[in-house]
Amino acid sequence: MNPDELAEQYIAVWNERDPELRSQRIAELWVPAGEHYVQSRKVVGYEELEQRVRESHDKWVRDAGNRFRAVPGARQQSDIVTFYWEMLPGAGDTVRGKGLEFVVVSDTGKILRDHQFYPA
């Protein structure tokens, strides 16, 4: 998988409205014991990842009417992928927020560790 494809799939998880599809996408993208770090929070494993994504989705997408998109130009060096993402209103292109992902991937391309920096 190329870095931009990984970024697009990652962002699709956070935009996904269907809980079952979201769960499936998480399992396709992360290893079972995958880690996600944001600020001082650490989540590990599919159950915690699902909770973290659901909380963010409910707050920023469902309730606030926003959407996320990957910024083109994701980069990879060895097992590290970095990319930026943006939060926008559902029906516009005004950037409301921007974050940076620093992702460590396995040799099969699944996420081992994901470090989210917001704002970027």
C-alpha positions in Angstrom: 0.0 0.0 0.0 1.4 3.4 -0.9 1.4 6.2 1.8 -1.5 8.2 0.3 -3.7 5.0 0.2 -2.9 4.4 3.9 -3.8 8.0 4.7 -7.1 7.7 2.8 -8.0 4.5 4.5 -7.1 5.9 7.9 -9.3 8.9 7.3 -12.2 6.8 6.1 -12.2 5.1 9.5 -12.9 8.4 11.3 -15.6 9.4 8.8 -17.4 6.1 8.8 -21.0 6.4 10.1 -21.8 2.7 10.2 -20.5 1.2 13.5 -20.1 -2.3 11.9 -18.2 -1.0 8.9 -16.1 1.2 11.1 -15.1 -1.8 13.2 -14.3 -3.8 10.1 -12.1 -0.9 8.8 -10.2 -0.7 12.1 -9.5 -4.5 11.9 -8.3 -4.1 8.3 -6.0 -1.2 9.2 -4.5 -1.9 12.6 -2.9 -5.1 14.0 -4.9 -6.6 16.9 -2.8 -5.0 19.6 -2.4 -1.7 17.6 -1.6 1.4 19.7 -3.0 4.9 19.2 -1.6 7.9 21.1 -3.2 11.4 21.3 -2.1 13.9 23.8 -1.7 12.0 27.1 -4.1 9.2 26.0 -3.0 5.8 25.0 -5.4 3.2 23.5 -4.5 -0.4 22.7 -6.4 -3.0 20.7 -9.5 -3.1 18.6 -12.0 -2.5 21.4 -10.2 0.6 22.7 -9.6 1.8 19.2 -13.3 1.5 18.3 -14.2 3.5 21.5 -11.7 6.2 20.6 -12.8 6.5 17.0 -16.5 6.4 18.0 -16.0 9.2 20.5 -14.2 11.4 18.0 -16.7 10.6 15.2 -19.7 11.4 17.4 -18.2 14.7 18.6 -16.8 16.0 15.3 -18.7 14.3 12.5 -22.1 13.2 13.8 -22.8 16.1 16.2 -20.8 19.0 14.7 -21.4 18.1 11.1 -17.7 18.0 10.0 -15.8 15.6 7.9 -12.1 14.7 7.7 -9.9 14.5 4.6 -6.3 13.4 4.1 -3.9 16.0 2.7 -2.2 14.6 -0.4 1.6 14.0 0.0 1.8 11.3 2.6 5.4 10.2 3.1 7.1 6.9 4.0 10.6 6.1 5.3 11.1 2.5 6.2 8.3 1.5 8.5 7.2 5.1 9.3 4.4 6.9 7.4 3.5 10.5 8.1 0.6 12.5 6.7 -1.6 15.5 7.5 -5.3 15.6 7.7 -7.9 18.3 7.8 -11.3 18.8 9.4 -13.8 20.6 7.3 -17.5 21.4 7.4 -19.7 18.8 5.8 -20.6 21.0 2.9 -17.6 23.3 2.5 -13.9 23.6 2.1 -13.0 25.9 5.0 -10.3 24.1 7.1 -11.4 24.0 10.8 -8.6 22.0 12.1 -5.4 20.2 11.0 -3.6 17.2 12.4 -0.4 15.2 11.8 -0.2 11.4 12.0 3.0 9.6 12.6 2.3 5.9 12.0 4.6 2.9 12.4 3.5 0.0 10.2 4.2 -3.7 10.2 5.9 -5.5 7.3 2.3 -6.3 6.1 1.4 -2.6 6.1 -0.9 -2.7 9.1 -0.6 0.0 11.8 1.4 -1.0 14.9 1.5 2.5 16.5 -0.2 5.7 15.6 0.8 9.0 17.1 -1.7 11.8 16.5 -0.7 15.4 16.9 -3.5 17.9 17.0 -3.4 20.7 16.2 -0.5 20.2 13.7 
